[in-house]
Amino acid sequence: MSKGTYSFTTPIYYVNAAPHLGTAYTTVAADTVA
Protein backbone atom coordinates (compact mmCIF):
# COMPACT_ATOMS: atom_id res chain seq x y z
CA MET A 1 0.00 0.00 0.00
CA SER A 2 1.47 3.34 -1.01
CA LYS A 3 1.27 6.45 1.08
CA GLY A 4 -0.46 9.52 -0.31
CA THR A 5 1.31 12.80 -0.77
CA TYR A 6 0.72 15.70 1.54
CA SER A 7 1.69 19.34 1.96
CA PHE A 8 2.73 21.00 5.17
CA THR A 9 2.90 24.77 5.31
CA THR A 10 4.12 27.22 7.91
CA PRO A 11 3.34 30.91 8.27
CA ILE A 12 5.58 33.60 6.89
CA TYR A 13 7.26 35.32 9.82
CA TYR A 14 7.20 39.11 9.93
CA VAL A 15 10.65 40.62 10.19
CA ASN A 16 9.44 43.67 12.07
CA ALA A 17 7.80 41.63 14.85
CA ALA A 18 9.70 40.25 17.80
CA PRO A 19 10.04 36.45 17.95
CA HIS A 20 7.73 34.86 20.53
CA LEU A 21 6.66 31.45 21.80
CA GLY A 22 4.26 30.92 18.88
CA THR A 23 7.10 31.37 16.41
CA ALA A 24 9.23 28.77 18.18
CA TYR A 25 6.31 26.34 18.54
CA THR A 26 5.42 26.55 14.84
CA THR A 27 9.02 26.00 13.77
CA VAL A 28 9.55 23.03 16.09
CA ALA A 29 6.20 21.46 15.14
CA ALA A 30 6.96 21.77 11.42
CA ASP A 31 10.43 20.24 11.84
CA THR A 32 9.01 17.40 13.93
CA VAL A 33 6.35 16.46 11.39
CA ALA A 34 8.74 16.75 8.45
C-alpha positions as a Markdown table, in Angstrom:
| # | Residue | x | y | z |
|---|---|---|---|---|
| 1 | Met | 0.0 | 0.0 | 0.0 |
| 2 | Ser | 1.5 | 3.3 | -1.0 |
| 3 | Lys | 1.3 | 6.5 | 1.1 |
| 4 | Gly | -0.5 | 9.5 | -0.3 |
| 5 | Thr | 1.3 | 12.8 | -0.8 |
| 6 | Tyr | 0.7 | 15.7 | 1.5 |
| 7 | Ser | 1.7 | 19.3 | 2.0 |
| 8 | Phe | 2.7 | 21.0 | 5.2 |
| 9 | Thr | 2.9 | 24.8 | 5.3 |
| 10 | Thr | 4.1 | 27.2 | 7.9 |
| 11 | Pro | 3.3 | 30.9 | 8.3 |
| 12 | Ile | 5.6 | 33.6 | 6.9 |
| 13 | Tyr | 7.3 | 35.3 | 9.8 |
| 14 | Tyr | 7.2 | 39.1 | 9.9 |
| 15 | Val | 10.7 | 40.6 | 10.2 |
| 16 | Asn | 9.4 | 43.7 | 12.1 |
| 17 | Ala | 7.8 | 41.6 | 14.8 |
| 18 | Ala | 9.7 | 40.3 | 17.8 |
| 19 | Pro | 10.0 | 36.4 | 18.0 |
| 20 | His | 7.7 | 34.9 | 20.5 |
| 21 | Leu | 6.7 | 31.4 | 21.8 |
| 22 | Gly | 4.3 | 30.9 | 18.9 |
| 23 | Thr | 7.1 | 31.4 | 16.4 |
| 24 | Ala | 9.2 | 28.8 | 18.2 |
| 25 | Tyr | 6.3 | 26.3 | 18.5 |
| 26 | Thr | 5.4 | 26.5 | 14.8 |
| 27 | Thr | 9.0 | 26.0 | 13.8 |
| 28 | Val | 9.6 | 23.0 | 16.1 |
| 29 | Ala | 6.2 | 21.5 | 15.1 |
| 30 | Ala | 7.0 | 21.8 | 11.4 |
| 31 | Asp | 10.4 | 20.2 | 11.8 |
| 32 | Thr | 9.0 | 17.4 | 13.9 |
| 33 | Val | 6.4 | 16.5 | 11.4 |
| 34 | Ala | 8.7 | 16.8 | 8.5 |
